[in-house]
């Protein structure tokens, strides 16, 4: 497998997709998951129900690797849920592939989630002391055990009871033999949208999946909202009144597909505004602007438009190298970025280049890309980042779990500039970022989570979350530190 540690981008979280009441449910979920593939490439799964029993299939790898026509044909039912996974808690192995399926006293239940529970270890420890036996290391299984142990036989009441216990970030899909339930955490940290196709309802982590299958977006699920789909139709209620919108700002900066709309804001246009604001705050004399593919292209276009410096494709991404079973030589390992990116020599040779990127996490990739451009003849490389410096770990489903991994937590901007070998380095300000994304209001930070920039976490964070290794050492009892 190609060594992805050579790249230090933040890792995508997960993607969920659900369908209620459609004759081609498995096929729709398959296409929906393909549209959400950018959110997770480790595993994929689909569970469908014909209102009497489940059929399901999981596997490691991309959606197209896990599902072929025979697997799709074997699935049947008028409703179902699907998942693509990047592991932020739990190991990357088949038993953790979602949706997770369980049998309990009232039948079967399937669960798929995007996000991360901040108190999962504490709950798991308590449940194990009470006799629960866990089959996976995924925090999603905690939710299943809470539902199974509920005093309520009614699934809706059992789910609400479980939601009153868990904390953190989650866009959650739960399916029984005859109901589909969706819920979003009280801060709305992860995106989740409701759509419609003919007489069927759809749920997706991003609206781009609706566009893929020709569906219409209805609206975003609200923080603290629970939707129930069954033979009586669709019902909405809030399982908590203690809500405070704090959607992850990195959905706009990096994670989401440019053609998705989140909170009524188009991601591509938001990224263009980030680039324009970056040009206003940090201009530089240069000959050409280029963006690091793919997430920074929109910001680079915005920077070029605002600065008047021509935009060019100075970097080209090799889209077929991410998954390979051919082990590269040591020499190629040392030049790993060249396997993923190539500089267009005739665009950058002898030029002063503005390189736009969305973030710097560990700094190693930025260093290699700057070197790549200079080896291709760039006279100067000025790096501009369309977000503030990432100084704090994320505990809500993004793979930056310790400050030790973050270059901005230990170095000044000048030191970072020297480390990556750039001629200059500048980051977008917090106020500039919030203004550029949009949705002004009285909410804290305009309704965005910006904890990775300023450590203002919208939920409790536990001491045991400070270490990545602790994420799989279940049973650590501690107190919240924030």
HELIX and SHEET records of a PDB file:
HELIX    1   1 UNK A    4  UNK A    6  5                                   3    
HELIX    2   2 UNK A   25  UNK A   35  1                                  11    
HELIX    3   3 UNK A   37  UNK A   39  5                                   3    
HELIX    4   4 UNK A   63  UNK A   66  1                                   4    
HELIX    5   5 UNK A   69  UNK A   74  1                                   6    
HELIX    6   6 UNK A   94  UNK A   96  5                                   3    
HELIX    7   7 UNK A  120  UNK A  129  1                                  10    
HELIX    8   8 UNK A  140  UNK A  148  1                                   9    
HELIX    9   9 UNK A  155  UNK A  163  1                                   9    
HELIX   10  10 UNK A  208  UNK A  212  1                                   5    
HELIX   11  11 UNK A  250  UNK A  250  1                                   1    
HELIX   12  12 UNK A  251  UNK A  255  3                                   5    
HELIX   13  13 UNK A  267  UNK A  281  1                                  15    
HELIX   14  14 UNK A  297  UNK A  307  1                                  11    
HELIX   15  15 UNK A  330  UNK A  334  1                                   5    
HELIX   16  16 UNK A  336  UNK A  340  1                                   5    
HELIX   17  17 UNK A  345  UNK A  348  1                                   4    
HELIX   18  18 UNK A  364  UNK A  375  1                                  12    
HELIX   19  19 UNK A  403  UNK A  405  5                                   3    
HELIX   20  20 UNK A  407  UNK A  410  1                                   4    
HELIX   21  21 UNK A  413  UNK A  420  1                                   8    
HELIX   22  22 UNK A  430  UNK A  437  1                                   8    
HELIX   23  23 UNK A  444  UNK A  447  5                                   4    
HELIX   24  24 UNK A  451  UNK A  454  1                                   4    
HELIX   25  25 UNK A  463  UNK A  466  5                                   4    
HELIX   26  26 UNK A  469  UNK A  472  5                                   4    
SHEET    1   A 7 UNK A  54  UNK A  60  0                                        
SHEET    2   A 7 UNK A  43  UNK A  49 -1                                        
SHEET    3   A 7 UNK A  79  UNK A  85 -1                                        
SHEET    4   A 7 UNK A  15  UNK A  20 -1                                        
SHEET    5   A 7 UNK A 200  UNK A 204 -1                                        
SHEET    6   A 7 UNK A 193  UNK A 197 -1                                        
SHEET    7   A 7 UNK A 216  UNK A 220 -1                                        
SHEET    1   B 6 UNK A 100  UNK A 104  0                                        
SHEET    2   B 6 UNK A 107  UNK A 117 -1                                        
SHEET    3   B 6 UNK A 168  UNK A 175 -1                                        
SHEET    4   B 6 UNK A 180  UNK A 184 -1                                        
SHEET    5   B 6 UNK A 225  UNK A 230 -1                                        
SHEET    6   B 6 UNK A 233  UNK A 238 -1                                        
SHEET    1   C 2 UNK A 247  UNK A 248  0                                        
SHEET    2   C 2 UNK A 448  UNK A 449  1                                        
SHEET    1   D 2 UNK A 261  UNK A 262  0                                        
SHEET    2   D 2 UNK A 265  UNK A 266 -1                                        
SHEET    1   E 4 UNK A 288  UNK A 291  0                                        
SHEET    2   E 4 UNK A 352  UNK A 357  1                                        
SHEET    3   E 4 UNK A 380  UNK A 385  1                                        
SHEET    4   E 4 UNK A 424  UNK A 427  1                                        
SHEET    1   F 2 UNK A 315  UNK A 317  0                                        
SHEET    2   F 2 UNK A 341  UNK A 343 -1                                        
END                                                                             
